[in-house]
Amino acid sequence: MLRNYIKIAIRNLRKQRGFTFINISGLAVGLACCLLITLYVVDELSFDRFHEKADRIYRINADIKFGGNDMHMAVSPDPIGPTLLKDYPQVENFVRLHGRGTWLVKRAGQPNNLQERDIIFADSTLFDVFTLPLVAGNPKRALTEPNTIVISESAAKRHFGSQNPMGQSLVLDNNLTCRITGIMRDMPTNSHFRTDFFVCMRSDNYQWGNWLSNNHHTYIVLKEGVDPQSFSRNFEAVIQKYVGPQAVAFLGTTVEQFRQAGNRINYWMIPLTDIHLHSKQNIELAPNSDIQYVYVFSAVAVFILLIACINFMNLSTARSANRAKEVGVRKVLGSVQRQLIGQFMTESILMAVLALALALVIVALAVPFFNEISAKQLTVDSLFVPQFLPVLLTLPLMVGLLAGSYPAFFLSSFRPISVLKGKINLGLKSAGLRSGLVVFQFMMSVILIVGTLVVYRQINFIQTTKLGFKRDQVLTVNEAYGLGNQIQAFKEEVLKLPGVVLGSLSSYLPVPSDRSDSALFPEGQIDQSKAVSSQQWAVDHDYIPTLGMELAQGRNFSREFGADSSAVILNETAVKIFGFKNPIGQRVARMVDNEGKVFKTYTVIGVVKNFHYESLRQNIGSVALFMEPSRGSISFRLGGQDIPGLVKQVEAKWRQMAPGMPFNYSFLEDSFDSMYRAEQRVGQIVLTFSVLAILIACLGLFGLAAFMAEQRTKEIGVRKVLGASTTSIVGLLSKDFLRLVLIAILIATPIAWYGMNQWLEDFAYKIDVPWWVFAVAGVAAVVIAFVTVSFQSIKAAMTNPVKSLRSE
């Protein structure tokens, strides 16, 4: 019987090639979109699950409110890991990581450095906590001694080629020489942090034991059976026992008084496997994603697949008139409804299998493009892993059953006598369901159009909003410390180049980087209740003009004032938090030693207008600029037209003055835009799938239009005979579909408005969703629907009425 079903199904598919092509193509595109998004979602959900103890590893976060700043950090004090292991038997192990950004790295005895990113200092327990296999070296001893380092296989090839690096040495920043004691496999891409270098934590020149300084990413492993929520209650005791005494010694206050002043300090744990999608903390080892995007893309995948299945239903129903007599004859000859359902379901599943095969080809071709816009490294091979293979094999069966169920039951229910006498009215049966499916399709299309417009408007707002500084044509030379004592001379030489307008040496630029706040105090009031938690940047005289910042009050640092080394420029937020009504001439103090005993007082000489130095997701915090020497980065404002030529000239100066050092530069505008690459990627992905969803929805509308035109053939013929014009017939056939689209717009508008406002909540600075976005989406849906329907309407209206009436 099954063989017979398949044989008949193949004959029908061949006979109706146009119908077959449209239906299989629609299903294939829908399945391809679903598979691509599934690859993305599965990859996002897999982060950090490759660690053997992943279900018992937790990172300790710190939430601190102090001095007007509310900080949510992925770091915690350096003693908290060892203390928890010592005091609480529920803790099996711990490891601390301290990311130190970009370093210059070279083989010992070699002149040329390579620039390496994300070098991390780690405790010797690293390989006991995380599953990072070594291909050489002993994981128990690899990081136990100072000045030792474990490198990845990729790093080994970069620095040593085919040589064995074990026992050899690398020099970091021309200063720290580390012996290689282990080679690890490259870290998987689905890790919330990645590095090619782990340096022994004991090599880090750090003031250990400070409970008031949060700089380390601390991970603990809980023993089997320990309830993490119950264990988290111990943090309050840790704060009272260890943080309290240091707070009294440093701030002159108890933890209770600290909190009574409106401040807060809390520690809490986040599961390792939640970090990538659920952590919204600052100072992460690497940028994270957001669970919202997983939900959005999962919904898009389901909706696109449903739209493709709905198309199948509509197109199959549209062909029902051609199959009606076949059903009637089969029933007269003895076929029962169950057999007819089996026949039609076989056709559906066969088309789904063919669509899946075509979808896999589409996925293979589309994966490189999808990887480019999603910043992933997905492969089609992931679909054929043992865990996913059952889903892949059952997918055409499920899709075939879902898409073919309604047409099968609908077609098999025809009464043979009515069909053979030509009395069956196919246009009215289940018209409500078909109309509802079209409404659903276009509802989702409108939501996707609105989402795409809002995402791109927010990105445009970010790129065009006034930031408080001028980010265009600012060349930044990074890792300026590679110049050594030549740094000032390099700046002066570059300023002599035609087209270079200004230049500045500074510790930080107004883009995200690895930095933290420190306390400022009003003069004579070294009291935690008066402290202002503030960014403290070392700059020179030319920093403000080079970056195009504006002063709200006072003056800039000047070479004419020797006392400016004891001066400070505050931003407007800092002035507001201090409560200075007349800030110029006010004096503030800051700690200048590591023990909190030596303070230096500075005079406020200027107030710089607020500028954004973090993502627009965050409010502008307090910033204090001090005129101090710095070797962080050098910024040059360029005024010439030949920017690439100027960059080459700057590089030539670098090569002369820093031989063997890599020249690493960027443009401030690019660094700023990099903060929003996740949103840009989401916008591109949503736009791509929106276009595909609309195209698939158009196929469904095309099918329904063909169905309705087929059922109204006689009516159209009569109207033509009575003098109706082509235009009036097109309007008659189109208005029903446009009514459905209007209903879809009405339903989609509040859903889209709510969803996009929820997404915008992540931004402190955001657009309001304007009314015209919904109007544009609605007009676009109407136009798309009208163009799609018009093809069938015009075709029906142009048909010779004599032929139409004769066919009846």
FIDREN-220325 format. One record per residue (C-alpha): y, x, z; residue in three letters. Coordinates in steps of 0.1 Angstrom, whole numbers, padded with zeros to 4 digits, always signed. Each point is the difference from the previous one (the first is absolute). Layout:
N
YXZALA;...
***
This chain:
808
+0000+0000+0000MET;+0024+0028+0009LEU;-0007+0018-0032ARG;+0008-0032-0019ASN;+0032-0005+0020TYR;+0011+0036-0009ILE;-0009-0004-0037LYS;+0020-0033-0003ILE;+0029+0016+0020ALA;+0002+0029-0024ILE;+0000-0023-0030ARG;+0028-0021+0015ASN;+0021+0031+0008LEU;-0004+0013-0036ARG;+0008-0034-0014LYS;+0033-0003+0020GLN;+0012+0036-0004ARG;+0037-0007+0007GLY;-0008-0020+0031PHE;-0025+0027+0011THR;+0025+0029-0006PHE;+0028-0017+0019ILE;-0022-0010+0029ASN;-0018+0033+0004ILE;+0034+0019-0004SER;+0016-0021+0027GLY;-0029+0005+0024LEU;-0002+0037-0008ALA;+0037+0006+0007VAL;-0003-0020+0033GLY;-0031+0019+0010LEU;+0016+0034-0009ALA;+0030-0008+0021CYS;-0022-0011+0029CYS;-0021+0032-0002LEU;+0030+0023-0002LEU;+0016-0017+0031ILE;-0034+0001+0017THR;-0001+0038-0005LEU;+0034+0003+0014TYR;-0007-0022+0031VAL;-0033+0016+0007VAL;+0016+0034-0001ASP;+0028-0011+0023GLU;-0025-0015+0025LEU;-0021+0031+0000SER;+0025+0024+0015PHE;-0013+0023+0027ASP;-0034-0018+0001ARG;-0018+0031-0011PHE;+0003+0015+0035HIS;-0033-0004+0019GLU;+0019-0010+0032LYS;+0027-0021-0018ALA;-0007-0031+0021ASP;+0007+0019+0032ARG;+0030+0021-0010ILE;+0034-0011+0010TYR;+0035+0015-0004ARG;+0025-0002+0028ILE;+0034-0013-0010ASN;+0032+0001+0020ALA;+0026-0028+0001ASP;+0032+0012+0016ILE;+0034-0016+0004LYS;+0026+0025+0012PHE;+0037+0006-0005GLY;+0005-0029-0024GLY;-0029+0009-0022ASN;-0032-0020-0002ASP;-0027+0024-0012MET;-0035-0009-0012HIS;-0018+0033-0005MET;-0035+0011-0011ALA;+0003+0030+0023VAL;-0003+0005+0037SER;+0004+0028+0026PRO;-0021+0031-0004ASP;-0017-0003+0035PRO;-0012-0036-0004ILE;-0033+0009-0018GLY;-0012+0026+0024PRO;+0011-0022+0030THR;-0019-0030-0012LEU;-0031+0021-0006LEU;+0003+0015+0035LYS;+0009-0031+0020ASP;-0020-0027-0018TYR;-0038+0002-0006PRO;+0002-0027-0027GLN;+0015+0026-0023VAL;-0025+0021-0019GLU;+0023+0024-0018ASN;+0035+0004-0014PHE;+0019+0019-0027VAL;+0036+0006-0006ARG;+0016+0006-0034LEU;+0035+0014-0006HIS;+0012-0003-0036GLY;+0024+0027-0009ARG;+0009-0010-0036GLY;+0003+0025-0028THR;-0008+0037+0004TRP;+0000+0031-0021LEU;-0035+0014-0002VAL;-0014+0032-0015LYS;-0029+0023+0003ARG;+0005+0029+0024ALA;+0012+0030-0020GLY;+0011-0021-0029GLN;+0038-0003-0010PRO;+0001-0036-0014ASN;+0000-0031+0021ASN;-0013-0035-0009LEU;+0017-0030+0014GLN;-0025-0021+0019GLU;+0006-0035+0014ARG;-0011-0017+0032ASP;-0014+0029+0020ILE;-0012-0013+0033ILE;-0006+0017+0034PHE;-0031-0014+0016ALA;-0021+0004+0032ASP;-0034+0017-0001SER;-0015-0035+0006THR;+0011-0011-0035LEU;-0035+0001-0015PHE;-0016-0018+0030ASP;+0024-0029-0004VAL;+0003-0003-0038PHE;-0028+0003-0025THR;+0013+0029-0022LEU;-0030+0020-0012PRO;+0003+0038-0003LEU;-0017+0018-0028VAL;+0005+0033+0018ALA;+0007+0008+0036GLY;-0010-0015+0034ASN;+0019-0032+0008PRO;-0004+0006+0037LYS;+0018+0033-0001ARG;+0021-0001-0032ALA;+0033-0009+0018LEU;-0006+0014+0035THR;+0020+0032-0003GLU;+0037+0004-0007PRO;+0011+0009-0035ASN;-0031-0015-0017THR;+0000-0024-0028ILE;-0024-0023-0019VAL;+0007-0007-0036ILE;-0014-0024-0026SER;-0020+0009-0030GLU;+0030-0007-0023SER;+0022+0023+0021ALA;-0026+0027-0002ALA;-0001-0002-0038LYS;+0038+0001-0002ARG;+0004+0031+0022HIS;-0032+0019-0005PHE;-0015-0012-0033GLY;-0037+0008-0001SER;+0002+0024+0030GLN;-0014-0009+0034ASN;+0030-0008+0023PRO;-0020+0001+0033MET;+0014+0026+0023GLY;+0030+0007-0022GLN;+0036-0008+0011SER;+0028-0023-0012LEU;+0037+0006+0009VAL;+0020-0031+0008LEU;+0038+0001-0006ASP;-0002+0038-0002ASN;-0004+0000+0038ASN;-0033-0015+0013LEU;-0032+0018-0011THR;-0031-0021+0004CYS;-0036+0010-0005ARG;-0022-0024-0019ILE;-0028-0013+0022THR;-0012-0030-0020GLY;+0000-0017-0034ILE;-0002-0037+0000MET;-0007-0025-0028ARG;+0032-0016-0014ASP;+0010-0029+0021MET;-0007-0034-0015PRO;+0029-0018-0016THR;-0006-0030+0022ASN;+0013+0017+0031SER;+0033-0009+0018HIS;+0008+0037+0000PHE;-0011+0029-0023ARG;+0004+0037+0001THR;-0015+0032-0014ASP;+0008+0020+0031PHE;-0008-0004+0037PHE;+0015+0027+0022VAL;-0011+0006+0036CYS;+0023-0019+0023MET;+0002+0030+0023ARG;+0019+0018-0028SER;+0029-0025+0003ASP;+0030+0013+0018ASN;+0006-0031+0021TYR;+0012-0008+0035GLN;-0032-0016+0014TRP;-0002-0025+0028GLY;+0031-0021-0007ASN;-0006-0037+0006TRP;+0035-0009-0012LEU;-0005+0015-0035SER;-0020-0019-0026ASN;-0011+0022-0028ASN;-0038-0001-0003HIS;-0024-0025-0017HIS;-0026-0004+0027THR;-0034-0016-0007TYR;-0026-0008+0026ILE;-0036-0010-0003VAL;-0012-0026+0024LEU;-0036+0000+0012LYS;-0025-0026-0013GLU;+0006-0034+0015GLY;+0035+0007+0014VAL;+0024-0030-0005ASP;+0032+0014-0016PRO;+0022-0028+0014GLN;-0012+0006+0035SER;+0005+0037-0004PHE;+0035-0004-0013SER;+0011-0013+0035ARG;-0004+0035+0013ASN;+0031+0012-0019PHE;+0023-0015+0026GLU;-0016+0021+0027ALA;+0004+0031-0022VAL;+0037-0008-0004ILE;+0005-0003+0037GLN;-0021+0031+0009LYS;+0012+0024-0026TYR;+0030-0012-0019VAL;+0018-0012+0032GLY;+0003+0035+0017PRO;+0014+0016-0031GLN;+0024-0029-0006ALA;+0013+0005+0036VAL;+0003+0038-0006ALA;+0017-0003-0034PHE;+0019-0033+0001LEU;+0004-0004+0037GLY;-0015-0034+0000THR;-0034-0017+0007THR;-0019-0019-0026VAL;+0010-0033+0017GLU;+0037+0009-0002GLN;-0005+0012-0036PHE;-0013-0035-0009ARG;+0025-0019+0020GLN;+0027+0017-0021ALA;-0014-0018-0030GLY;-0022+0028-0012ASN;-0037-0001-0007ARG;-0029+0024-0003ILE;-0035-0012-0010ASN;-0031+0016-0014TYR;-0026-0020-0019TRP;-0030+0006-0022MET;-0006-0009-0036ILE;-0035+0002-0015PRO;-0004+0028-0026LEU;-0011-0024-0027THR;+0031-0021+0005ASP;+0026+0027-0004ILE;+0003+0000-0038HIS;+0006-0037-0003LEU;+0013-0012+0033HIS;+0021+0028+0015SER;+0038-0004-0003LYS;+0007+0030+0022GLN;+0024+0028-0009ASN;-0009+0037-0003ILE;-0033-0006-0018GLU;-0019+0030-0014LEU;+0001-0017-0034ALA;+0015-0033-0014PRO;-0022-0031+0007ASN;-0005-0031-0019SER;+0003-0036+0012ASP;-0026-0027+0006ILE;+0023-0025-0016GLN;-0006+0016-0033TYR;-0037-0003+0004VAL;+0004-0037+0008TYR;+0023-0005-0030VAL;-0022+0018-0025PHE;-0031-0017+0013SER;+0017-0033-0004ALA;+0011+0010-0035VAL;-0036+0010-0009ALA;-0014-0033+0012VAL;+0027-0020-0018PHE;-0003+0018-0033ILE;-0038-0005+0001LEU;+0005-0037+0008LEU;+0025-0003-0028ILE;-0025+0015-0024ALA;-0027-0024+0012CYS;+0024-0029-0003ILE;+0006+0010-0036ASN;-0037-0001-0006PHE;-0002-0035+0013MET;+0030-0012-0021ASN;-0012+0017-0032LEU;-0035-0013+0005SER;+0013-0035+0006THR;+0022+0003-0030ALA;-0031+0005-0021ARG;-0018-0030+0016SER;+0007-0024-0029ALA;-0019+0024-0023ASN;-0029+0001+0025ARG;+0000-0037+0008ALA;-0023-0011-0028LYS;-0023+0030+0007GLU;-0004-0013+0036VAL;-0006-0035-0013GLY;-0027+0010-0023VAL;-0017+0022+0026ARG;+0000-0028+0025LYS;-0014-0025-0026VAL;-0028+0026-0007LEU;-0009+0001+0037GLY;+0021+0028+0016SER;+0009-0007+0036VAL;+0033+0009+0016GLN;-0015+0029+0019ARG;-0011+0016-0033GLN;+0034-0004-0016LEU;+0017+0015+0031ILE;-0024+0029-0003GLY;+0009+0005-0037GLN;+0037-0001+0006PHE;-0002+0022+0031MET;-0021+0025-0020THR;+0028+0002-0026GLU;+0026+0005+0028SER;-0020+0028+0017ILE;-0007+0017-0034LEU;+0037+0000-0007MET;+0007+0013+0035ALA;-0025+0029-0006VAL;+0017+0008-0033LEU;+0034-0002+0016ALA;-0011+0023+0028LEU;-0012+0026-0025ALA;+0034-0002-0018LEU;+0017+0001+0034ALA;-0017+0033+0009LEU;+0012+0015-0033VAL;+0036-0012+0008ILE;-0002+0014+0035VAL;-0012+0034-0013ALA;+0029+0001-0024LEU;+0025-0013+0026ALA;-0009+0021+0030VAL;+0021+0031-0010PRO;+0031-0022-0005PHE;-0008-0019+0033PHE;-0004+0033+0019ASN;+0034+0012-0013GLU;+0019-0031+0013ILE;-0020-0003+0032SER;-0002+0037+0009ALA;-0038-0003+0004LYS;-0029+0020-0013GLN;-0023-0029-0007LEU;-0030+0003-0024THR;-0022-0026-0017VAL;-0030+0017+0016ASP;+0011-0016+0033SER;-0011-0034-0014LEU;-0036+0013-0003PHE;-0006+0013+0035VAL;-0029-0016+0018PRO;+0023-0020+0024GLN;+0019-0016-0029PHE;-0027-0004-0026LEU;-0014-0033+0014PRO;+0035-0015-0003VAL;+0003+0013-0035LEU;-0033-0015-0010LEU;+0006-0034+0016THR;+0036-0002-0012LEU;-0008-0015-0035PRO;-0024-0025+0016LEU;+0027-0011+0025MET;+0027-0001-0026VAL;-0023-0018-0025GLY;-0009-0026+0026LEU;+0036-0005+0011LEU;+0015-0001-0035ALA;-0028-0020-0015GLY;-0008-0025+0027SER;+0027-0026-0009TYR;-0006+0001-0038PRO;-0038-0001+0005ALA;+0002-0031+0022PHE;+0027-0016-0021PHE;-0018+0004-0033LEU;-0034-0009+0013SER;+0013-0033+0014SER;+0008-0015-0034PHE;-0017-0034-0006ARG;-0020+0005-0032PRO;+0006-0035-0014ILE;+0038+0002+0005SER;+0001+0035-0015VAL;-0020-0009-0031LEU;+0021-0032-0005LYS;+0032+0021+0004GLY;+0012-0021+0029LYS;+0004+0028+0027ILE;+0035+0009+0011ASN;-0001+0036+0008LEU;+0037+0003+0006GLY;+0001-0020+0031LEU;-0030+0012+0019LYS;+0009+0025+0027SER;+0035+0003-0014ALA;+0013+0004+0035GLY;-0022+0030+0007LEU;+0009+0017-0032ARG;+0037-0006+0007SER;-0004+0013+0035GLY;-0015+0032-0013LEU;+0029+0006-0024VAL;+0024-0006+0029VAL;-0018+0025+0021PHE;+0001+0026-0029GLN;+0037-0003-0005PHE;+0007-0002+0037MET;-0015+0034+0004MET;+0018+0013-0031SER;+0033-0011+0014VAL;-0007+0016+0034ILE;-0009+0033-0018LEU;+0032-0001-0021ILE;+0021-0006+0031VAL;-0018+0028+0019GLY;+0006+0024-0029THR;+0037-0009-0002LEU;+0006+0003+0037VAL;-0018+0034+0003VAL;+0020+0015-0029TYR;+0033-0014+0014ARG;-0007+0015+0034GLN;-0008+0034-0016ILE;+0032-0003-0021ASN;+0019-0008+0032PHE;-0014+0031+0016ILE;+0009+0022-0030GLN;+0035-0014-0003THR;+0011-0007+0035THR;+0027+0021+0016LYS;-0018+0026+0021LEU;+0030+0018+0016GLY;-0006+0031-0022PHE;-0002+0008-0036LYS;-0036+0008-0010ARG;+0005+0007-0037ASP;+0001+0035-0014GLN;-0008+0017+0033VAL;-0025+0029-0005LEU;-0019+0009+0032THR;-0017+0034+0003VAL;-0027-0005+0026ASN;-0016+0025+0024GLU;+0032+0021-0001ALA;-0013+0021+0029TYR;-0019+0019-0028GLY;+0033+0018-0007LEU;+0001+0015+0034GLY;+0034+0017+0007ASN;+0010-0006-0037GLN;+0005-0037+0005ILE;+0038+0000+0002GLN;+0003+0025-0028ALA;-0023-0022-0022PHE;+0023-0030+0007LYS;+0031+0020-0010GLU;-0017+0013-0032GLU;-0010-0035-0011VAL;+0035-0014+0007LEU;+0013+0025-0026LYS;-0020-0017-0027LEU;+0020-0022-0023PRO;-0009-0036+0007GLY;-0008+0005+0037VAL;+0027-0018+0019VAL;-0009+0003+0037LEU;-0028+0013+0022GLY;-0012-0004+0035SER;-0026+0014+0025LEU;-0015-0026+0024SER;-0031-0007+0021SER;-0004-0035-0014TYR;+0010-0023-0029LEU;+0004-0038+0001PRO;-0036-0005-0012VAL;-0031-0004+0022PRO;-0014+0032+0015SER;-0019+0013+0030ASP;+0027-0003+0027ARG;+0005-0017+0033SER;+0029-0012+0023ASP;+0014+0019+0030SER;+0023-0012+0028ALA;+0038+0003+0000LEU;+0020-0007+0032PHE;+0037-0008+0007PRO;+0016+0030+0016GLU;-0008+0003+0037GLY;-0025-0028-0001GLN;-0034+0016-0004ILE;-0016-0033+0009ASP;-0028-0018-0019GLN;+0018-0033+0002SER;+0029+0016-0020LYS;-0022+0019-0025ALA;+0002-0007-0037VAL;-0031+0008-0020SER;+0013+0016-0032SER;-0009+0020-0031GLN;+0016+0035+0004GLN;+0005+0018-0033TRP;+0012+0035-0006ALA;+0025+0001-0029VAL;+0028+0022-0014ASP;+0036-0006-0010HIS;-0010-0013-0035ASP;-0027-0025+0010TYR;+0021-0032+0000ILE;+0018+0007-0033PRO;-0031+0012-0017THR;-0018-0032+0007LEU;+0030-0022-0006GLY;+0001-0015+0035MET;+0032-0016+0013GLU;+0018+0005+0033LEU;+0011-0031+0019ALA;+0021+0020+0025GLN;+0010+0035+0007GLY;-0008+0030-0021ARG;-0029+0021-0014ASN;-0011+0034+0012PHE;+0025+0027-0012SER;-0001+0037-0003ARG;+0035+0000+0013GLU;-0012-0011+0034PHE;-0021+0026+0018GLY;-0007-0025+0028ALA;-0019-0023-0023ASP;-0032+0017+0012SER;+0005-0021+0031SER;+0009-0032-0020ALA;-0021-0029-0011VAL;+0004-0028-0026ILE;-0017-0033+0010LEU;-0009-0029-0023ASN;+0013-0035+0007GLU;-0032-0011+0017THR;+0002+0029+0025ALA;+0036-0009+0008VAL;-0010-0037+0005LYS;-0029+0009+0023ILE;+0022+0024+0021PHE;+0026-0027+0002GLY;+0029+0023-0011PHE;+0030-0021-0009LYS;+0020+0032-0010ASN;-0028+0025-0008PRO;+0021+0029-0012ILE;+0004+0025+0028GLY;-0029-0015+0021GLN;-0026+0025+0012ARG;-0038-0002+0000VAL;-0027+0022+0013ALA;-0034+0009-0012ARG;-0029+0021+0013MET;-0002+0035-0015VAL;-0031+0013+0017ASP;-0036-0012+0002ASN;+0000-0007+0038GLU;+0029-0024+0001GLY;+0021+0022+0022LYS;+0026+0014-0023VAL;+0025-0024-0017PHE;+0028+0007-0024LYS;+0031-0022-0005THR;+0015-0009-0034TYR;+0032-0016-0010THR;+0000-0029-0025VAL;+0022+0009-0029ILE;-0010-0026-0025GLY;-0020-0032-0007VAL;-0020-0002-0032VAL;-0006-0034-0015LYS;-0035-0012+0005ASN;-0025+0012-0027PHE;-0036-0008-0005HIS;-0023+0029+0008TYR;-0032-0020+0003GLU;-0015-0028-0020SER;+0020-0032-0003LEU;-0028-0016+0020ARG;+0017+0015+0031GLN;+0034-0004+0015ASN;+0023+0030+0000ILE;-0004+0020+0032GLY;+0022+0024+0019SER;+0008+0034-0018VAL;+0019+0030+0013ALA;+0010+0029-0023LEU;+0005+0034+0015PHE;+0014+0031-0018MET;-0029+0024+0004GLU;-0019+0024-0022PRO;-0031-0015-0017SER;-0026+0011-0025ARG;-0015-0034-0007GLY;+0013-0008-0034SER;+0029+0008-0024ILE;+0017-0028-0018SER;+0022+0004-0031PHE;+0021-0027-0016ARG;-0002+0005-0038LEU;+0029-0010-0023GLY;-0012+0013-0033GLY;-0018-0019-0028GLN;-0028+0025-0006ASP;-0019-0007+0032ILE;-0033+0016-0011PRO;+0019+0032-0011GLY;+0017+0001+0034LEU;-0033-0003+0018VAL;-0014+0029-0020LYS;+0030+0021+0010GLN;-0004-0008+0036VAL;-0037+0009-0002GLU;+0009+0033-0016ALA;+0023+0008+0030LYS;-0029-0010+0023TRP;-0024+0024-0018ARG;+0025+0028+0004GLN;+0006-0005+0037MET;-0034-0013+0011ALA;-0027+0017-0021PRO;-0035-0013+0006GLY;+0013-0032+0015MET;-0007-0033-0018PRO;+0031-0018-0012PHE;-0002-0035+0013ASN;+0027-0024-0009TYR;+0006-0038-0002SER;+0028-0024-0007PHE;+0013-0020+0029LEU;-0002-0032-0021GLU;-0037+0006-0006ASP;-0007+0007+0036SER;+0017-0033+0010PHE;-0019-0020-0027ASP;-0033+0014+0013SER;+0004-0020+0031MET;-0005-0032-0020TYR;-0028+0011-0024ARG;-0024-0024+0018ALA;+0023-0029-0008GLU;+0005+0012-0036GLN;-0038+0002-0004ARG;-0004-0035+0015VAL;+0026-0013-0024GLY;-0017+0016-0030GLN;-0034-0013+0010ILE;+0012-0035+0007VAL;+0019+0000-0033LEU;-0031+0011-0019THR;-0023-0026+0016PHE;+0027-0027-0003SER;+0001+0005-0038VAL;-0038-0001-0002LEU;-0002-0031+0023ALA;+0026-0018-0022ILE;-0018+0009-0032LEU;-0033-0013+0015ILE;+0018-0032+0012ALA;+0013-0005-0036CYS;-0036+0000-0013LEU;-0008-0028+0024GLY;+0031-0020-0011LEU;-0010+0007-0036PHE;-0034-0014+0007GLY;+0014-0031+0017LEU;+0025-0005-0028ALA;-0028+0002-0026ALA;-0020-0025+0020PHE;+0028-0025+0003MET;+0009+0004-0037ALA;-0036-0006-0009GLU;-0002-0032+0020GLN;+0033-0014-0014ARG;-0008+0007-0037THR;-0001-0037-0009LYS;+0032-0007+0020GLU;+0018+0028-0018ILE;-0012-0012-0034GLY;+0013-0036+0007VAL;+0033+0014+0012ARG;+0004+0021-0031LYS;-0008-0030-0022VAL;+0027-0020+0019LEU;+0026+0026-0007GLY;-0001+0023+0030ALA;+0015+0035-0006SER;-0018+0032+0008THR;+0026+0008+0026THR;-0006-0033+0019SER;-0037+0005-0001ILE;+0003+0036+0013VAL;+0022-0014+0028GLY;-0025-0027+0008LEU;-0029+0024+0003LEU;+0021+0026+0019SER;+0016-0021+0027LYS;-0032-0006+0019ASP;-0006+0037+0003PHE;+0036+0008+0009LEU;-0003-0026+0027ARG;-0029+0019+0015LEU;+0019+0033-0002VAL;+0030-0016+0018LEU;-0023-0012+0028ILE;-0014+0035+0002ALA;+0035+0014+0004ILE;+0009-0025+0028LEU;-0032+0010+0019ILE;+0004+0038-0006ALA;+0037+0003+0009THR;-0003-0004+0038PRO;-0032+0020+0001ILE;+0016+0029-0019ALA;+0032-0003+0021TRP;-0020+0003+0033TYR;-0022+0028-0013GLY;+0028+0022-0013MET;+0021-0005+0031ASN;-0029+0012+0021GLN;-0003+0031-0022TRP;+0037+0007+0003LEU;-0002-0001+0038GLU;-0013+0036-0001ASP;+0035+0011-0011PHE;+0030+0003+0023ALA;+0022-0001-0031TYR;-0012-0025-0025LYS;+0011-0025-0026ILE;+0002-0037+0004ASP;-0024-0018-0023VAL;+0024-0017-0024PRO;-0005-0035-0015TRP;+0001+0013-0036TRP;-0032+0020+0006VAL;-0019-0033+0003PHE;+0020-0014-0030ALA;-0010+0029-0022VAL;-0036-0002+0011ALA;+0000-0038-0008GLY;+0017+0004-0033VAL;-0024+0028-0010ALA;-0030-0022+0010ALA;+0014-0029-0020VAL;+0007+0021-0031VAL;-0034+0016+0002ILE;-0017-0033+0003ALA;+0021-0016-0028PHE;-0007+0028-0024VAL;-0037-0002+0008THR;-0003-0037-0004VAL;+0023-0002-0030SER;-0026+0019-0021PHE;-0026-0027+0005GLN;+0026-0028-0001SER;+0015+0011-0033ILE;-0035+0005-0015LYS;-0009-0036+0010ALA;+0034-0014-0012ALA;-0004+0017-0034MET;-0035-0014-0006THR;-0002-0025-0029ASN;-0002-0035+0017PRO;-0024-0012-0027VAL;-0024+0027+0010LYS;+0005-0007+0037SER;-0007-0038-0004LEU;-0030+0006-0023ARG;-0015+0024+0026SER;+0000-0028+0025GLU;
***
